[in-house]
Amino acid sequence: MKKASMMTTAVLGLSLIFATGSVHAASKTHTAVEGDTFWKLSQKYSVSVDKLMKANAKINPLNIYAGLKIVIPTTTTAAKTTTAKAAAAKATTVTAQSVTDQAGTIHTFSKQLSIQATAYSGDASENGGWAGLDYFGNKLKVGTVAVDPKVIPLGTKLYVTGYNSDGLPTGGMIATASDVGGAIKGNRIDIYLPGTPAEVSNFGIQNVKVYVLK
């Protein structure tokens, strides 16, 4: 029985090694051209922005230049199935929770974060040279939030509360993680605020609550 068990374990170990190798082999490299962004590459190669950024953790998303080598991750069907099963298993352990906004609307959330928030304006100097646009090329508006994609994936809907600012909805607001910033790392967000850089700087650093909505 012990020999049979050892042989089974060995076979499983080899299977895992081969499976890992097949996923790695499926990845390819893209040589960046002028104007490339992770968003454009996600559309071109049908891979999420979050996966691109994780596969290229050492690359600054605001500094993609011509000639830069970018890893394009791909997965096998088996790997996708495994990931889906893992996500489903994790989802069943989440207790349903909700938060009610100022209008009385109830929002179900999967995670609550205590985060430090700063604010930025639409000025080009604060947006990588692009005035008034988020990472996806959309116009900046109240509700636009810059995040660290490793903490909050791009595209995530949020409910942000606990801030103090005349330029934002009173009590809390629905927001979208649609922007990034070189200084936005870890448990921190940068909230778009209408006004000049000098006016927006009055926001300072505030402790806020961020609810990751389902």
C-alpha positions as CSV (number, residue, x, y, z in Angstrom):
1,M,0.0,0.0,0.0
2,K,2.8,2.4,0.8
3,K,4.5,1.8,-2.5
4,A,1.3,2.4,-4.4
5,S,0.8,5.6,-2.4
6,M,4.3,6.8,-3.2
7,M,3.8,6.1,-6.9
8,T,0.5,8.0,-6.9
9,T,2.1,11.0,-5.2
10,A,5.0,11.0,-7.7
11,V,2.6,10.9,-10.6
12,L,0.6,13.7,-9.2
13,G,3.8,15.7,-8.6
14,L,4.9,15.2,-12.2
15,S,1.4,16.2,-13.4
16,L,1.6,19.4,-11.5
17,I,5.0,20.2,-12.9
18,F,3.9,19.6,-16.5
19,A,0.7,21.6,-15.9
20,T,2.7,24.5,-14.6
21,G,5.1,24.3,-17.6
22,S,2.3,24.3,-20.1
23,V,0.9,27.5,-18.7
24,H,4.3,29.2,-18.7
25,A,5.0,28.0,-22.3
26,A,1.7,29.5,-23.4
27,S,2.9,33.0,-22.4
28,K,4.4,35.2,-25.1
29,T,6.3,38.4,-25.4
30,H,5.1,41.7,-27.0
31,T,7.5,44.4,-28.1
32,A,5.9,47.7,-27.2
33,V,5.4,50.5,-29.8
34,E,4.7,54.1,-29.1
35,G,1.3,54.7,-27.6
36,D,0.9,51.2,-26.1
37,T,-0.9,50.8,-22.8
38,F,-1.9,47.8,-20.7
39,W,-5.5,48.6,-21.7
40,K,-4.7,48.5,-25.4
41,L,-2.8,45.3,-25.1
42,S,-5.6,43.7,-23.0
43,Q,-8.0,44.4,-25.9
44,K,-5.5,43.1,-28.5
45,Y,-4.6,39.9,-26.8
46,S,-8.0,39.3,-25.0
47,V,-6.4,39.2,-21.5
48,S,-7.4,41.3,-18.5
49,V,-5.5,44.4,-17.5
50,D,-5.1,42.9,-14.0
51,K,-3.3,39.8,-15.4
52,L,-1.1,41.9,-17.6
53,M,0.0,44.0,-14.7
54,K,0.6,41.0,-12.5
55,A,2.7,39.4,-15.2
56,N,4.7,42.6,-15.6
57,A,5.0,43.7,-12.0
58,K,8.3,45.5,-12.6
59,I,6.9,47.6,-15.4
60,N,5.5,51.1,-14.5
61,P,2.1,51.2,-16.3
62,L,2.7,54.9,-16.9
63,N,6.0,54.4,-18.5
64,I,5.5,52.0,-21.4
65,Y,7.9,53.0,-24.2
66,A,8.7,51.7,-27.6
67,G,10.9,48.6,-27.5
68,L,9.9,47.5,-24.0
69,K,9.4,43.7,-23.7
70,I,6.0,42.9,-22.2
71,V,4.9,39.4,-21.2
72,I,1.4,38.5,-22.5
73,P,0.0,35.8,-20.1
74,T,-2.2,33.1,-21.5
75,T,-3.7,30.0,-19.8
76,T,-4.8,26.6,-20.9
77,T,-8.4,25.5,-20.7
78,A,-7.6,23.3,-17.8
79,A,-5.9,26.1,-15.9
80,K,-9.0,28.3,-16.5
81,T,-11.3,25.6,-15.2
82,T,-9.2,25.2,-12.1
83,T,-9.2,28.9,-11.5
84,A,-12.9,29.1,-11.9
85,K,-13.5,26.2,-9.5
86,A,-11.2,27.9,-7.0
87,A,-13.0,31.2,-7.3
88,A,-16.4,29.5,-6.9
89,A,-15.1,27.7,-3.8
90,K,-13.9,31.0,-2.3
91,A,-17.2,32.8,-3.2
92,T,-19.2,30.3,-1.1
93,T,-17.2,31.4,2.0
94,V,-18.0,35.1,1.7
95,T,-20.8,36.2,4.1
96,A,-23.3,38.5,2.4
97,Q,-22.9,42.0,3.6
98,S,-24.4,45.3,2.5
99,V,-24.0,49.0,3.0
100,T,-26.7,51.6,2.5
101,D,-25.8,54.9,0.8
102,Q,-27.3,58.4,1.5
103,A,-30.1,57.9,-1.0
104,G,-31.2,54.7,0.8
105,T,-29.9,52.3,-1.9
106,I,-28.5,49.1,-0.5
107,H,-25.2,47.8,-2.0
108,T,-23.9,44.3,-1.4
109,F,-20.1,44.2,-0.9
110,S,-17.5,41.5,-0.7
111,K,-14.8,43.3,1.1
112,Q,-14.3,46.4,3.3
113,L,-11.0,48.2,3.4
114,S,-9.6,51.0,5.6
115,I,-7.5,53.0,3.3
116,Q,-5.7,56.3,3.1
117,A,-7.0,58.6,0.4
118,T,-5.5,61.6,-1.4
119,A,-7.0,63.6,-4.3
120,Y,-5.8,64.7,-7.7
121,S,-7.0,67.1,-10.4
122,G,-7.4,66.8,-14.1
123,D,-4.2,68.7,-14.8
124,A,-1.8,67.0,-17.2
125,S,1.0,67.3,-14.6
126,E,-0.9,64.9,-12.4
127,N,-2.0,62.5,-15.1
128,G,1.1,61.3,-16.9
129,G,0.9,64.2,-19.4
130,W,-2.7,63.4,-20.3
131,A,-5.1,66.2,-19.2
132,G,-8.5,65.1,-17.9
133,L,-8.3,61.4,-18.8
134,D,-8.1,58.2,-16.8
135,Y,-6.0,55.1,-17.6
136,F,-8.6,53.8,-20.0
137,G,-8.8,57.1,-21.9
138,N,-12.2,58.0,-20.3
139,K,-12.9,61.6,-19.2
140,L,-12.1,62.1,-15.5
141,K,-15.3,62.7,-13.4
142,V,-16.4,62.6,-9.8
143,G,-16.3,58.9,-9.0
144,T,-13.0,58.2,-10.7
145,V,-10.5,56.6,-8.4
146,A,-6.9,55.7,-9.0
147,V,-5.8,52.5,-7.3
148,D,-3.0,49.9,-6.9
149,P,-4.3,47.1,-9.2
150,K,-2.6,44.6,-6.9
151,V,-5.0,45.6,-4.1
152,I,-8.1,46.7,-6.1
153,P,-8.4,45.4,-9.7
154,L,-9.0,48.0,-12.3
155,G,-12.7,48.2,-13.3
156,T,-13.9,47.4,-9.8
157,K,-17.0,49.2,-8.5
158,L,-16.6,50.8,-5.1
159,Y,-18.5,52.7,-2.4
160,V,-16.2,55.2,-0.7
161,T,-17.2,57.0,2.5
162,G,-15.5,58.8,5.4
163,Y,-13.9,61.6,3.4
164,N,-14.4,65.4,4.0
165,S,-14.6,67.4,0.8
166,D,-17.0,70.0,-0.6
167,G,-16.2,68.8,-4.2
168,L,-17.5,65.2,-3.5
169,P,-21.0,63.8,-2.7
170,T,-21.9,64.2,0.9
171,G,-21.7,61.1,3.0
172,G,-20.3,58.7,0.4
173,M,-20.1,58.0,-3.3
174,I,-20.2,55.2,-5.8
175,A,-16.8,55.1,-7.6
176,T,-14.9,53.1,-10.2
177,A,-11.3,52.0,-10.0
178,S,-10.3,53.2,-13.5
179,D,-7.0,55.0,-13.0
180,V,-3.5,54.3,-11.7
181,G,-0.6,56.4,-10.4
182,G,3.0,55.9,-9.8
183,A,2.7,56.9,-6.1
184,I,-0.5,54.8,-5.5
185,K,0.8,51.7,-3.9
186,G,-0.8,49.3,-1.3
187,N,-3.7,50.4,0.8
188,R,-4.1,53.8,-0.8
189,I,-6.4,55.4,-3.3
190,D,-6.3,58.8,-5.2
191,I,-9.7,60.4,-5.7
192,Y,-10.3,62.6,-8.7
193,L,-11.5,66.0,-7.5
194,P,-12.6,68.9,-9.8
195,G,-10.5,72.0,-9.4
196,T,-6.9,73.3,-9.8
197,P,-4.0,71.3,-8.4
198,A,-3.6,74.0,-5.7
199,E,-7.3,73.7,-4.7
200,V,-7.3,69.9,-4.8
201,S,-4.2,69.7,-2.6
202,N,-6.3,71.0,0.3
203,F,-7.8,67.5,0.5
204,G,-4.6,66.3,2.1
205,I,-4.5,62.7,3.4
206,Q,-7.7,61.3,4.8
207,N,-8.6,57.9,6.2
208,V,-11.6,56.5,4.4
209,K,-13.7,53.3,4.2
210,V,-13.8,51.6,0.8
211,Y,-16.4,48.9,0.1
212,V,-15.7,46.6,-2.8
213,L,-19.1,46.1,-4.4
214,K,-20.3,42.8,-5.9
